[in-house]
Amino acid sequence: MKAGVRKAMAKFQQLSIAELHADKGLYLESVNNARDARMRTIRINDFWRGVVLAPDDGTDTFLLLNVVPHDEAYGWAAKRLYTINRATPGAGGCSYTRRSAGSPTAPRTTARPR
């Protein structure tokens, strides 16, 4: 998996935003019904997907948040909401789970160093 992540990140860094969206190898795609509209996934290999946070500040800097098995990546990404601290530049996230009635429970926060 590590070699796949390195290869995907190297390719990711070489492409422009337009090329990223058009690339069939990385297959950058949005996450449906995500709490955070910036959530995207990329293909690492046939089994693993990288969950990335797309920029919303006019930069071209994406943040790799996690590498998750393909079938779990979309659910993992859909439940999270991130903020970026521009002073430190680190990310902080909240994970939401749903009760059976459909109302969100209290968020669990996580701090992820960059």
PLY file of the C-alpha trace (Angstrom):
ply
format ascii 1.0
element vertex 114
property float x
property float y
property float z
element edge 113
property int vertex1
property int vertex2
end_header
0.00 0.00 0.00
2.82 2.45 0.86
4.31 2.19 -2.62
0.87 2.81 -4.12
0.37 5.91 -1.97
3.81 7.27 -2.93
3.11 6.66 -6.62
-0.34 8.28 -6.44
1.00 11.30 -4.53
3.85 11.78 -6.99
1.40 11.76 -9.89
-1.02 14.00 -7.97
1.70 16.62 -7.45
2.62 16.70 -11.14
-0.87 17.45 -12.46
-2.78 20.72 -12.63
-6.28 20.93 -11.17
-7.81 20.48 -14.64
-5.55 17.49 -15.32
-6.46 15.94 -11.94
-10.15 16.05 -12.82
-9.50 14.53 -16.24
-7.03 11.83 -15.14
-8.47 8.32 -15.41
-5.74 6.74 -13.25
-6.25 8.76 -10.06
-9.98 9.14 -10.70
-10.48 12.16 -8.43
-14.15 12.28 -7.48
-16.46 14.09 -5.08
-18.12 12.27 -2.21
-21.92 12.22 -2.44
-23.82 13.47 0.61
-20.62 14.51 2.39
-20.88 16.87 5.37
-17.86 18.68 3.92
-18.28 19.59 0.24
-14.48 19.61 -0.17
-14.17 15.85 0.35
-12.76 13.92 -2.58
-11.36 10.45 -3.11
-8.55 9.27 -5.37
-7.62 5.80 -6.52
-4.48 4.41 -4.90
-4.97 0.94 -6.40
-7.89 -1.43 -6.97
-8.39 -1.91 -3.21
-7.33 1.37 -1.56
-8.65 4.93 -2.00
-7.14 8.09 -0.62
-9.51 10.60 0.99
-8.39 14.15 0.24
-9.64 17.57 1.23
-9.89 19.85 -1.80
-8.86 23.49 -1.51
-11.49 26.19 -1.15
-9.14 29.16 -0.83
-7.95 29.56 -4.40
-4.80 27.49 -3.88
-4.06 24.15 -5.48
-3.14 22.41 -2.21
-5.06 19.23 -1.41
-4.65 17.51 1.96
-4.46 13.71 2.15
-6.57 12.78 5.18
-6.67 9.00 5.11
-6.14 5.89 3.01
-9.08 3.54 3.35
-10.33 0.36 1.64
-12.39 1.34 -1.41
-15.78 0.28 -0.03
-15.24 2.16 3.25
-13.73 5.35 1.81
-16.98 7.06 0.84
-18.66 6.45 4.21
-15.55 7.56 6.08
-15.31 10.76 4.04
-19.04 11.54 4.17
-19.09 11.66 7.99
-16.24 14.13 8.45
-16.08 17.90 8.58
-12.70 19.64 8.59
-11.36 23.09 9.32
-7.93 24.32 8.36
-5.94 26.45 10.79
-4.05 28.84 8.52
-1.70 29.86 11.34
-0.32 26.39 12.08
-1.34 24.92 8.97
-3.01 21.91 10.48
-6.40 20.34 10.06
-8.97 19.57 12.70
-11.91 17.34 12.06
-15.20 16.20 13.44
-16.73 12.81 12.85
-20.50 12.54 12.99
-22.51 9.39 13.44
-26.23 9.09 13.05
-28.74 7.76 15.53
-31.46 5.48 14.23
-33.90 8.41 14.23
-31.60 10.26 11.81
-30.41 13.07 14.08
-26.65 13.47 14.45
-24.97 12.62 17.70
-22.43 14.92 19.28
-19.32 15.18 17.13
-16.08 13.50 18.05
-13.23 15.83 17.25
-9.85 14.80 16.04
-6.78 16.86 15.41
-4.61 15.71 12.57
-1.16 17.20 12.15
-0.15 18.01 8.65
0 1
1 2
2 3
3 4
4 5
5 6
6 7
7 8
8 9
9 10
10 11
11 12
12 13
13 14
14 15
15 16
16 17
17 18
18 19
19 20
20 21
21 22
22 23
23 24
24 25
25 26
26 27
27 28
28 29
29 30
30 31
31 32
32 33
33 34
34 35
35 36
36 37
37 38
38 39
39 40
40 41
41 42
42 43
43 44
44 45
45 46
46 47
47 48
48 49
49 50
50 51
51 52
52 53
53 54
54 55
55 56
56 57
57 58
58 59
59 60
60 61
61 62
62 63
63 64
64 65
65 66
66 67
67 68
68 69
69 70
70 71
71 72
72 73
73 74
74 75
75 76
76 77
77 78
78 79
79 80
80 81
81 82
82 83
83 84
84 85
85 86
86 87
87 88
88 89
89 90
90 91
91 92
92 93
93 94
94 95
95 96
96 97
97 98
98 99
99 100
100 101
101 102
102 103
103 104
104 105
105 106
106 107
107 108
108 109
109 110
110 111
111 112
112 113
